[in-house]
Amino acid sequence: MRILDGYIVRRFLANFIVLLALLFVFAVSVDLLLELDEYVDVARERAGEDSSALTKTIALIGVVVNFHGPRIFQFYAYMLGLLTVGAMGFTLAQMHRHRELVAVLAAGVKLQRLALPLVITAFCLNLLQLVNQEMILPRLAPMLIRSHDAIGKEGVDAFEMRFTRDGKGNLFQAPLFDPNTNTLQRLTILERDDGGRTVRRITADEARWNERDGAWHLTNGRVLVPQKQGSQDTTYMLLGHPIERYPTDLTPEVVTMRRFREFATMLSLGQIQDMLRSPGVVDSDALIRFAFARFTTVLINMIVLVMTLPFFLVREPVSLLRNSVLCAGTAIPATMGALLAFALDLPGIPPVVGVFLPVLVLVPVAMYMVSLIKT
Protein backbone atom coordinates (compact mmCIF):
# COMPACT_ATOMS: atom_id res chain seq x y z
CA MET A 1 0.00 0.00 0.00
CA ARG A 2 2.91 2.38 0.54
CA ILE A 3 3.78 2.17 -3.14
CA LEU A 4 0.18 2.87 -4.11
CA ASP A 5 -0.15 5.72 -1.59
CA GLY A 6 3.08 7.31 -2.79
CA TYR A 7 1.93 7.02 -6.40
CA ILE A 8 -1.39 8.73 -5.61
CA VAL A 9 0.23 11.48 -3.55
CA ARG A 10 2.79 12.28 -6.26
CA ARG A 11 0.14 12.45 -8.95
CA PHE A 12 -2.15 14.54 -6.73
CA LEU A 13 0.59 17.06 -5.92
CA ALA A 14 1.66 17.26 -9.57
CA ASN A 15 -1.92 18.02 -10.63
CA PHE A 16 -2.29 20.55 -7.82
CA ILE A 17 0.87 22.43 -8.80
CA VAL A 18 -0.08 22.42 -12.50
CA LEU A 19 -3.58 23.73 -11.74
CA LEU A 20 -2.22 26.41 -9.40
CA ALA A 21 0.31 27.57 -11.98
CA LEU A 22 -2.12 27.55 -14.90
CA LEU A 23 -4.89 29.40 -13.10
CA PHE A 24 -2.50 31.96 -11.65
CA VAL A 25 -0.87 32.61 -15.02
CA PHE A 26 -4.32 32.89 -16.59
CA ALA A 27 -5.42 35.44 -13.98
CA VAL A 28 -2.22 37.45 -14.42
CA SER A 29 -2.59 37.35 -18.21
CA VAL A 30 -6.15 38.68 -18.05
CA ASP A 31 -5.12 41.49 -15.73
CA LEU A 32 -2.11 42.28 -17.92
CA LEU A 33 -4.30 42.60 -21.00
CA LEU A 34 -6.83 44.80 -19.22
CA GLU A 35 -4.23 47.11 -17.65
CA LEU A 36 -1.49 46.87 -20.27
CA ASP A 37 -1.11 50.64 -20.59
CA GLU A 38 -0.36 51.01 -16.88
CA TYR A 39 2.32 48.32 -16.95
CA VAL A 40 3.90 49.65 -20.13
CA ASP A 41 4.06 53.23 -18.80
CA VAL A 42 5.81 52.13 -15.61
CA ALA A 43 8.19 49.85 -17.53
CA ARG A 44 9.05 52.64 -19.97
CA GLU A 45 9.71 55.00 -17.09
CA ARG A 46 12.01 52.49 -15.42
CA ALA A 47 13.90 51.56 -18.58
CA GLY A 48 14.08 55.05 -20.04
CA GLU A 49 12.64 56.39 -23.26
CA ASP A 50 15.84 55.83 -25.24
CA SER A 51 16.36 52.21 -24.13
CA SER A 52 16.13 49.25 -26.50
CA ALA A 53 13.06 47.09 -26.99
CA LEU A 54 14.75 44.24 -25.12
CA THR A 55 15.45 46.47 -22.12
CA LYS A 56 11.85 47.68 -22.07
CA THR A 57 10.59 44.10 -22.30
CA ILE A 58 12.75 43.04 -19.38
CA ALA A 59 11.52 46.06 -17.42
CA LEU A 60 7.91 45.13 -18.25
CA ILE A 61 8.46 41.58 -16.97
CA GLY A 62 10.01 43.01 -13.80
CA VAL A 63 7.03 45.30 -13.23
CA VAL A 64 4.56 42.44 -13.69
CA VAL A 65 6.54 40.18 -11.34
CA ASN A 66 6.78 42.97 -8.75
CA PHE A 67 3.03 43.55 -8.81
CA HIS A 68 1.74 39.98 -9.17
CA GLY A 69 4.55 37.92 -7.65
CA PRO A 70 3.42 38.38 -4.02
CA ARG A 71 -0.16 37.67 -5.05
CA ILE A 72 0.50 33.99 -5.59
CA PHE A 73 0.35 33.53 -1.81
CA GLN A 74 -3.00 35.31 -1.74
CA PHE A 75 -4.17 33.28 -4.72
CA TYR A 76 -3.16 30.09 -2.92
CA ALA A 77 -5.20 31.14 0.12
CA TYR A 78 -8.32 31.96 -1.90
CA MET A 79 -8.26 29.01 -4.31
CA LEU A 80 -6.88 26.22 -2.13
CA GLY A 81 -10.20 24.47 -1.57
CA LEU A 82 -11.22 24.37 -5.23
CA LEU A 83 -7.68 23.51 -6.33
CA THR A 84 -7.58 20.43 -4.10
CA VAL A 85 -10.94 19.32 -5.50
CA GLY A 86 -9.64 19.84 -9.03
CA ALA A 87 -6.41 17.97 -8.33
CA MET A 88 -8.37 15.11 -6.77
CA GLY A 89 -10.67 14.96 -9.80
CA PHE A 90 -7.81 14.86 -12.28
CA THR A 91 -5.94 12.24 -10.23
CA LEU A 92 -8.86 9.83 -9.95
CA ALA A 93 -10.02 10.51 -13.51
CA GLN A 94 -6.57 9.55 -14.80
CA MET A 95 -6.62 6.38 -12.72
CA HIS A 96 -10.14 5.57 -13.92
CA ARG A 97 -9.20 6.17 -17.54
CA HIS A 98 -6.19 3.85 -17.36
CA ARG A 99 -8.25 1.17 -15.55
CA GLU A 100 -6.08 1.49 -12.45
CA LEU A 101 -9.15 1.57 -10.24
CA VAL A 102 -10.16 -1.81 -11.67
CA ALA A 103 -6.75 -3.22 -10.78
CA VAL A 104 -7.05 -1.85 -7.25
CA LEU A 105 -10.48 -3.41 -6.81
CA ALA A 106 -9.20 -6.71 -8.20
CA ALA A 107 -6.47 -6.66 -5.54
CA GLY A 108 -9.14 -6.46 -2.84
CA VAL A 109 -8.57 -2.79 -1.93
CA LYS A 110 -11.66 -0.72 -1.19
CA LEU A 111 -12.17 2.50 -3.09
CA GLN A 112 -12.52 4.39 0.18
CA ARG A 113 -8.94 3.39 0.97
CA LEU A 114 -7.74 5.29 -2.11
CA ALA A 115 -9.23 8.47 -0.67
CA LEU A 116 -7.01 8.32 2.40
CA PRO A 117 -3.76 9.63 0.79
CA LEU A 118 -5.76 12.30 -1.03
CA VAL A 119 -7.42 13.53 2.15
CA ILE A 120 -4.17 13.48 4.15
CA THR A 121 -2.27 15.37 1.43
CA ALA A 122 -5.06 17.94 1.11
CA PHE A 123 -5.04 18.40 4.87
CA CYS A 124 -1.28 19.06 4.79
CA LEU A 125 -1.83 21.67 2.08
CA ASN A 126 -4.41 23.33 4.32
CA LEU A 127 -1.97 23.35 7.23
CA LEU A 128 0.50 25.02 4.89
CA GLN A 129 -2.15 27.64 4.25
CA LEU A 130 -2.35 28.37 7.99
CA VAL A 131 1.41 29.00 7.96
CA ASN A 132 0.92 31.21 4.92
CA GLN A 133 -1.81 33.14 6.74
CA GLU A 134 0.24 33.64 9.89
CA MET A 135 3.73 34.31 8.56
CA ILE A 136 3.64 35.37 4.90
CA LEU A 137 0.45 37.28 4.17
CA PRO A 138 0.82 39.76 7.08
CA ARG A 139 4.27 40.74 5.78
CA LEU A 140 3.06 41.06 2.19
CA ALA A 141 -0.21 42.82 3.07
CA PRO A 142 0.99 46.35 2.10
CA MET A 143 1.91 45.01 -1.34
CA LEU A 144 -1.23 42.94 -1.77
CA ILE A 145 -3.63 45.84 -1.23
CA ARG A 146 -1.99 47.90 -3.96
CA SER A 147 -4.23 49.08 -6.76
CA HIS A 148 -3.12 49.44 -10.35
CA ASP A 149 -2.34 53.08 -9.64
CA ALA A 150 0.53 51.83 -7.44
CA ILE A 151 2.11 49.50 -10.02
CA GLY A 152 5.87 49.46 -9.58
CA LYS A 153 5.73 50.74 -6.01
CA GLU A 154 6.59 48.77 -2.88
CA GLY A 155 3.31 49.55 -1.15
CA VAL A 156 0.12 51.55 -1.32
CA ASP A 157 0.22 55.28 -1.89
CA ALA A 158 -0.05 57.64 1.03
CA PHE A 159 -3.62 58.74 1.75
CA GLU A 160 -5.48 61.23 3.88
CA MET A 161 -6.49 60.14 7.35
CA ARG A 162 -9.73 61.87 8.14
CA PHE A 163 -10.93 62.30 11.70
CA THR A 164 -10.44 58.85 13.24
CA ARG A 165 -11.34 57.94 16.81
CA ASP A 166 -9.10 55.89 19.07
CA GLY A 167 -10.17 53.75 22.03
CA LYS A 168 -10.34 56.76 24.38
CA GLY A 169 -12.54 58.80 22.05
CA ASN A 170 -9.78 61.15 20.89
CA LEU A 171 -9.82 62.23 17.26
CA PHE A 172 -6.80 61.95 14.94
CA GLN A 173 -6.50 63.76 11.64
CA ALA A 174 -3.66 64.09 9.14
CA PRO A 175 -3.56 65.19 5.49
CA LEU A 176 -1.16 62.37 4.69
CA PHE A 177 -0.52 58.91 6.11
CA ASP A 178 2.19 56.75 4.57
CA PRO A 179 1.60 53.06 5.48
CA ASN A 180 5.00 52.11 4.04
CA THR A 181 6.89 54.16 6.63
CA ASN A 182 4.11 54.41 9.27
CA THR A 183 4.32 58.20 9.36
CA LEU A 184 1.69 60.91 9.63
CA GLN A 185 2.25 64.38 8.21
CA ARG A 186 0.90 67.49 10.02
CA LEU A 187 -0.91 65.45 12.63
CA THR A 188 -3.71 66.94 14.71
CA ILE A 189 -5.10 65.20 17.82
CA LEU A 190 -8.23 66.42 19.60
CA GLU A 191 -8.52 65.09 23.14
CA ARG A 192 -12.14 65.08 24.29
CA ASP A 193 -14.00 64.66 27.54
CA ASP A 194 -16.98 62.38 28.13
CA GLY A 195 -19.29 65.00 26.65
CA GLY A 196 -17.33 65.19 23.42
CA ARG A 197 -15.85 68.65 24.13
CA THR A 198 -12.24 69.27 23.19
CA VAL A 199 -10.00 69.69 26.23
CA ARG A 200 -6.62 69.61 24.48
CA ARG A 201 -5.32 69.96 20.98
CA ILE A 202 -2.01 68.44 19.96
CA THR A 203 -0.28 69.22 16.69
CA ALA A 204 2.95 67.93 15.15
CA ASP A 205 4.78 68.39 11.89
CA GLU A 206 5.30 64.65 11.67
CA ALA A 207 4.46 61.55 13.71
CA ARG A 208 6.20 58.19 13.37
CA TRP A 209 4.85 55.02 14.98
CA ASN A 210 7.08 53.20 17.45
CA GLU A 211 6.06 49.59 17.95
CA ARG A 212 8.07 49.06 21.13
CA ASP A 213 6.26 51.59 23.29
CA GLY A 214 3.00 51.68 21.31
CA ALA A 215 3.07 55.42 20.69
CA TRP A 216 3.40 57.99 17.97
CA HIS A 217 6.70 59.86 18.26
CA LEU A 218 6.08 63.49 17.39
CA THR A 219 8.31 65.97 15.62
CA ASN A 220 7.76 69.54 16.87
CA GLY A 221 4.81 68.38 18.94
CA ARG A 222 2.83 71.17 20.58
CA VAL A 223 0.04 71.13 23.17
CA LEU A 224 -2.77 73.68 23.04
CA VAL A 225 -5.80 74.12 25.27
CA PRO A 226 -9.04 75.95 24.42
CA GLN A 227 -9.52 79.27 26.21
CA LYS A 228 -12.65 81.41 26.36
CA GLN A 229 -12.13 85.13 26.17
CA GLY A 230 -15.38 86.79 27.16
CA SER A 231 -18.07 86.35 24.57
CA GLN A 232 -15.57 85.69 21.82
CA ASP A 233 -15.22 82.35 20.09
CA THR A 234 -12.95 79.70 21.52
CA THR A 235 -9.26 80.26 20.82
CA TYR A 236 -6.26 78.05 21.53
CA MET A 237 -3.41 79.03 23.80
CA LEU A 238 -0.03 77.33 23.46
CA LEU A 239 1.17 75.70 26.67
CA GLY A 240 4.75 76.01 27.77
CA HIS A 241 5.80 72.39 27.34
CA PRO A 242 6.22 70.42 24.12
CA ILE A 243 5.18 66.80 23.65
CA GLU A 244 7.40 64.14 22.12
CA ARG A 245 5.25 61.01 22.13
CA TYR A 246 1.58 60.14 22.23
CA PRO A 247 0.56 56.58 23.29
CA THR A 248 -2.62 55.27 21.73
CA ASP A 249 -4.28 52.12 20.43
CA LEU A 250 -4.76 53.73 17.01
CA THR A 251 -1.94 51.81 15.33
CA PRO A 252 -0.91 52.04 11.66
CA GLU A 253 -2.55 48.65 11.09
CA VAL A 254 -5.87 50.00 12.36
CA VAL A 255 -5.60 53.08 10.14
CA THR A 256 -4.79 50.95 7.10
CA MET A 257 -7.57 48.48 7.89
CA ARG A 258 -10.13 51.25 8.05
CA ARG A 259 -9.08 52.43 4.60
CA PHE A 260 -8.67 48.96 3.03
CA ARG A 261 -11.08 46.36 4.42
CA GLU A 262 -9.18 43.60 2.57
CA PHE A 263 -6.21 44.32 4.83
CA ALA A 264 -8.03 42.78 7.80
CA THR A 265 -8.22 39.36 6.12
CA MET A 266 -4.40 39.20 5.97
CA LEU A 267 -3.68 39.90 9.62
CA SER A 268 -2.10 37.26 11.81
CA LEU A 269 -3.78 36.03 14.98
CA GLY A 270 -1.34 38.06 17.07
CA GLN A 271 -2.22 41.25 15.23
CA ILE A 272 -5.93 40.54 15.58
CA GLN A 273 -5.55 39.93 19.32
CA ASP A 274 -3.71 43.23 19.69
CA MET A 275 -6.53 45.05 17.93
CA LEU A 276 -9.22 43.31 19.97
CA ARG A 277 -7.76 44.87 23.11
CA SER A 278 -9.24 48.14 21.87
CA PRO A 279 -12.83 47.22 20.94
CA GLY A 280 -13.80 50.86 20.45
CA VAL A 281 -11.31 51.28 17.62
CA VAL A 282 -12.11 48.31 15.40
CA ASP A 283 -15.08 46.17 14.43
CA SER A 284 -14.55 43.41 16.98
CA ASP A 285 -17.14 41.05 15.49
CA ALA A 286 -15.56 41.23 12.05
CA LEU A 287 -12.09 40.58 13.44
CA ILE A 288 -13.34 37.59 15.43
CA ARG A 289 -14.91 36.19 12.28
CA PHE A 290 -11.64 36.66 10.37
CA ALA A 291 -9.70 34.94 13.18
CA PHE A 292 -11.89 31.85 13.37
CA ALA A 293 -12.65 31.71 9.65
CA ARG A 294 -9.08 30.65 8.85
CA PHE A 295 -9.68 27.46 10.86
CA THR A 296 -13.21 26.81 9.64
CA THR A 297 -11.97 27.32 6.08
CA VAL A 298 -9.72 24.30 6.57
CA LEU A 299 -12.75 22.27 7.68
CA ILE A 300 -14.82 23.52 4.75
CA ASN A 301 -12.07 22.65 2.26
CA MET A 302 -11.80 19.14 3.66
CA ILE A 303 -15.57 18.61 3.78
CA VAL A 304 -16.05 19.80 0.20
CA LEU A 305 -13.24 17.48 -0.90
CA VAL A 306 -14.93 14.52 0.77
CA MET A 307 -18.28 15.55 -0.73
CA THR A 308 -16.91 15.40 -4.26
CA LEU A 309 -15.05 12.08 -3.96
CA PRO A 310 -18.06 9.95 -5.04
CA PHE A 311 -18.05 11.62 -8.47
CA PHE A 312 -14.70 9.98 -9.29
CA LEU A 313 -14.42 7.00 -6.94
CA VAL A 314 -16.58 4.75 -9.10
CA ARG A 315 -16.22 1.08 -9.94
CA GLU A 316 -18.22 1.01 -13.19
CA PRO A 317 -17.69 2.93 -16.45
CA VAL A 318 -19.20 6.42 -16.25
CA SER A 319 -19.08 9.67 -18.18
CA LEU A 320 -16.22 11.54 -16.52
CA LEU A 321 -17.22 14.77 -18.28
CA ARG A 322 -20.70 14.57 -16.78
CA ASN A 323 -19.34 13.77 -13.34
CA SER A 324 -16.83 16.62 -13.61
CA VAL A 325 -19.65 19.07 -14.31
CA LEU A 326 -21.62 17.69 -11.35
CA CYS A 327 -18.52 17.94 -9.17
CA ALA A 328 -18.00 21.59 -10.12
CA GLY A 329 -21.69 22.28 -9.55
CA THR A 330 -21.32 20.88 -6.04
CA ALA A 331 -17.93 22.21 -4.98
CA ILE A 332 -18.19 25.80 -6.23
CA PRO A 333 -21.56 26.71 -4.61
CA ALA A 334 -20.61 24.95 -1.36
CA THR A 335 -17.27 26.75 -1.11
CA MET A 336 -18.55 30.15 -2.19
CA GLY A 337 -21.59 29.87 0.06
CA ALA A 338 -19.42 29.06 3.06
CA LEU A 339 -17.07 31.99 2.35
CA LEU A 340 -20.08 34.29 2.02
CA ALA A 341 -21.44 33.06 5.34
CA PHE A 342 -18.09 33.87 6.98
CA ALA A 343 -18.40 37.52 5.92
CA LEU A 344 -22.02 37.99 7.00
CA ASP A 345 -22.99 39.43 10.35
CA LEU A 346 -25.90 37.23 11.38
CA PRO A 347 -28.22 39.07 13.81
CA GLY A 348 -28.49 37.40 17.20
CA ILE A 349 -25.74 34.87 16.48
CA PRO A 350 -22.27 35.34 18.03
CA PRO A 351 -19.53 35.60 15.39
CA VAL A 352 -17.73 32.55 16.83
CA VAL A 353 -20.84 30.46 16.26
CA GLY A 354 -21.66 32.03 12.92
CA VAL A 355 -18.43 30.96 11.22
CA PHE A 356 -19.10 27.32 12.17
CA LEU A 357 -22.65 27.21 10.78
CA PRO A 358 -21.52 26.25 7.22
CA VAL A 359 -19.56 23.34 8.72
CA LEU A 360 -22.65 22.08 10.53
CA VAL A 361 -24.67 22.33 7.33
CA LEU A 362 -22.15 20.58 5.08
CA VAL A 363 -21.12 17.70 7.38
CA PRO A 364 -24.38 15.72 6.91
CA VAL A 365 -24.19 16.30 3.16
CA ALA A 366 -20.62 14.96 3.07
CA MET A 367 -21.61 11.89 5.11
CA TYR A 368 -24.44 11.16 2.72
CA MET A 369 -22.21 11.57 -0.34
CA VAL A 370 -19.59 9.19 1.04
CA SER A 371 -22.28 6.58 1.63
CA LEU A 372 -22.96 6.57 -2.13
CA ILE A 373 -19.51 5.14 -2.95
CA LYS A 374 -19.93 1.55 -4.18
CA THR A 375 -16.98 -0.73 -3.71
DOMAR-863350 format. One line per 4 residues: number of its first residue (from 1); their letters; for each residue z, y, x of C-alpha. Coordinates in steps of 0.25 Angstrom, whole numbers, m for minus. Each point is the difference from the previous one (the first is absolute). Example, Ala and Ser with C-alpha at 12.3 -4.5 7.8 and 13.67 -1.06 7.14 Angstrom:
<sites>
1	as	31/m18/49 | m2/14/6;
</sites>
This chain:
<sites>
1	mril	0/0/0 | 2/10/12 | m15/m1/3 | m3/2/m14;
5	dgyi	10/12/m2 | m5/6/13 | m15/m1/m4 | 4/7/m14;
9	vrrf	8/11/7 | m11/3/10 | m11/1/m10 | 9/8/m10;
13	lanf	3/10/11 | m14/1/5 | m5/3/m15 | 12/10/m1;
17	ivll	m4/8/12 | m15/0/m3 | 3/5/m14 | 9/11/5;
21	allf	m10/4/10 | m12/0/m9 | 8/8/m12 | 5/10/10;
25	vfav	m13/2/7 | m6/2/m14 | 10/10/m5 | m2/8/13;
29	svdl	m15/m1/m1 | 1/6/m15 | 9/11/5 | m9/3/12;
33	llel	m12/1/m9 | 7/9/m10 | 6/9/10 | m10/m1/11;
37	deyv	m1/16/2 | 14/1/3 | 0/m11/10 | m13/6/7;
41	dvar	6/14/0 | 13/m4/7 | m8/m10/10 | m10/12/3;
45	erag	12/9/3 | 6/m10/9 | m12/m4/8 | m6/14/0;
49	edss	m13/6/m5 | m8/m3/12 | 4/m14/2 | m9/m12/0;
53	altk	m2/m9/m13 | 8/m11/7 | 12/9/3 | 0/5/m15;
57	tial	m1/m15/m5 | 11/m4/9 | 8/12/m5 | m3/m3/m14;
61	igvv	5/m15/2 | 13/6/6 | 2/9/m12 | m2/m11/m10;
65	vnfh	10/m9/8 | 10/11/1 | 0/2/m15 | m2/m14/m5;
69	gpri	6/m8/11 | 15/2/m4 | m4/m3/m15 | m2/m15/3;
73	fqfy	15/m2/m1 | 0/7/m13 | m12/m8/m5 | 7/m13/4;
77	ayml	12/5/m8 | m8/3/m12 | m9/m12/0 | 8/m11/5;
81	gllt	3/m7/m13 | m15/m1/m4 | m4/m3/14 | 9/m12/1;
85	vgam	m6/m5/m14 | m14/2/5 | 3/m7/13 | 6/m12/m7;
89	gftl	m12/0/m10 | m10/m1/12 | 8/m10/7 | 1/m10/m11;
93	aqmh	m14/3/m5 | m5/m4/14 | 8/m12/0 | m5/m4/m15;
97	rhre	m14/3/4 | 1/m10/12 | 7/m10/m8 | 12/1/9;
101	lvav	9/0/m13 | m6/m13/m4 | 4/m6/14 | 14/6/m1;
105	laag	2/m7/m14 | m6/m13/5 | 11/0/11 | 11/1/m11;
109	vklq	3/15/3 | 3/8/m13 | m7/13/m2 | 13/8/m1;
113	rlal	3/m4/14 | m12/7/5 | 5/13/m6 | 13/m1/9;
117	plvi	m7/6/13 | m7/10/m8 | 13/5/m7 | 8/0/13;
121	tafc	m11/7/8 | m2/11/m11 | 15/2/0 | 0/2/15;
125	lnll	m11/11/m2 | 9/6/m11 | 12/0/10 | m9/7/10;
129	qlvn	m3/11/m11 | 15/2/0 | 0/3/15 | m12/9/m2;
133	qemi	7/8/m11 | 13/2/8 | m6/2/14 | m14/4/0;
137	lprl	m3/8/m13 | 11/10/1 | m5/4/14 | m14/1/m5;
141	apml	3/7/m13 | m4/14/5 | m13/m5/4 | m2/m8/m13;
145	irsh	2/11/m10 | m11/9/7 | m11/4/m9 | m14/2/5;
149	daig	2/14/3 | 9/m5/11 | m10/m9/6 | 2/0/15;
153	kegv	14/5/0 | 12/m8/3 | 7/3/m13 | 0/8/m13;
157	dafe	m3/15/1 | 12/10/m1 | 3/4/m14 | 9/10/m8;
161	mrft	13/m4/m4 | 4/6/m13 | 14/2/m5 | 6/m14/2;
165	rdgk	14/m3/m3 | 9/m8/9 | 12/m9/m5 | 10/12/0;
169	gnlf	m10/8/m9 | m4/10/11 | m15/4/0 | m9/m1/12;
173	qapl	m13/7/1 | m10/1/11 | m15/5/1 | m3/m12/9;
177	fdpn	5/m13/3 | m6/m9/11 | 4/m15/m3 | m6/m4/14;
181	tntl	11/9/8 | 10/1/m12 | 0/15/1 | 2/11/m10;
185	qrlt	m6/14/2 | 7/12/m5 | 11/m8/m8 | 8/6/m11;
189	iler	12/m7/m5 | 7/5/m13 | 15/m6/m1 | 4/0/m15;
193	ddgg	13/m1/m7 | 3/m9/m12 | m6/10/m9 | m13/1/8;
197	rtvr	3/14/6 | m4/2/14 | 12/2/9 | m7/m1/14;
201	rita	m14/2/5 | m4/m6/13 | m13/3/7 | m6/m5/13;
205	dear	m13/2/7 | m1/m15/2 | 8/m13/m3 | m2/m13/7;
209	wner	7/m13/m6 | 10/m7/9 | 2/m15/m4 | 13/m2/8;
213	dgaw	8/10/m7 | m8/1/m13 | m2/15/0 | m11/10/2;
217	hltn	1/7/13 | m3/15/m3 | m8/10/9 | 5/14/m2;
221	grvl	9/m4/m12 | 6/11/m8 | 11/0/m11 | m1/10/m11;
225	vpqk	9/1/m12 | m3/8/m13 | 7/13/m2 | 0/9/m13;
229	qgsq	0/15/2 | 4/6/m13 | m11/m2/m10 | m11/m2/10;
233	dtty	m7/m14/1 | 6/m10/9 | m3/2/15 | 3/m9/12;
237	mllg	9/4/11 | m1/m7/14 | 13/m6/5 | 4/1/14;
241	hpie	m2/m14/4 | m13/m8/2 | m1/m15/m4 | m7/m10/9;
245	rypt	1/m13/m9 | 0/m3/m15 | 4/m15/m4 | m6/m5/m12;
249	dltp	m5/m13/m7 | m14/7/m2 | m7/m8/11 | m14/1/4;
253	evvt	m3/m13/m6 | 5/5/m13 | m8/12/1 | m13/m8/3;
257	mrrf	4/m10/m11 | 0/11/m11 | m14/5/5 | m6/m14/1;
261	refa	6/m11/m9 | m8/m11/7 | 9/3/12 | 12/m6/m7;
265	tmls	m7/m14/m1 | 0/0/15 | 14/3/3 | 9/m11/7;
269	lgqi	13/m5/m7 | 8/8/10 | m7/13/m4 | 1/m3/m15;
273	qdml	15/m2/2 | 2/13/7 | m7/7/m11 | 8/m7/m11;
277	rspg	12/6/6 | m5/14/m6 | m3/m4/m14 | m2/14/m4;
281	vvds	m12/2/10 | m8/m12/m3 | m4/m8/m12 | 10/m11/2;
285	dali	m6/m10/m11 | m14/1/7 | 6/m3/14 | 8/m12/m5;
289	rfaf	m13/m5/m7 | m8/2/13 | 12/m7/8 | 0/m13/m9;
293	arft	m14/0/m3 | m4/m4/15 | 8/m13/m3 | m4/m3/m14;
297	tvli	m15/2/5 | 2/m12/9 | 5/m8/m12 | m12/5/m8;
301	nmiv	m10/m3/11 | 6/m14/1 | 0/m3/m15 | m14/5/m2;
305	lvmt	m5/m9/11 | 7/m12/m7 | m6/4/m13 | m14/0/5;
309	lpff	1/m14/8 | m4/m8/m12 | m14/6/0 | m3/m6/13;
313	lvre	9/m12/1 | m8/m9/m8 | m4/m15/1 | m13/0/m8;
317	pvsl	m13/8/2 | 1/14/m6 | m8/13/1 | 7/7/11;
321	lrns	m7/13/m4 | 6/m1/m14 | 14/m3/6 | m1/11/10;
325	vlca	m3/10/m12 | 12/m5/m7 | 8/1/12 | m3/14/2;
329	gtai	2/3/m15 | 14/m5/2 | 4/5/13 | m5/14/m1;
333	patm	7/4/m13 | 13/m7/4 | 1/7/13 | m5/14/m5;
337	gall	9/m2/m12 | 12/m3/8 | m3/12/10 | m1/9/m12;
341	afal	13/m5/m6 | 7/3/14 | m4/15/m2 | 4/2/m14;
345	dlpg	13/6/m4 | 5/m9/m12 | 9/7/m9 | 14/m6/m1;
349	ippv	m3/m11/11 | 6/2/14 | m10/1/11 | 5/m12/7;
353	vgvf	m2/m8/m12 | m13/6/m4 | m7/m4/13 | 4/m15/m2;
357	lpvl	m6/0/m15 | m14/m4/5 | 6/m12/8 | 7/m5/m13;
361	vlvp	m13/1/m8 | m9/m7/10 | 10/m11/5 | m2/m8/m14;
365	vamy	m15/2/1 | m1/m5/15 | 8/m12/m4 | m9/m3/m12;
369	mvsl	m12/1/9 | 5/m9/11 | 3/m11/m11 | m16/0/m3;
373	ikt	m3/m5/14 | m5/m15/m2 | 2/m9/12;
</sites>
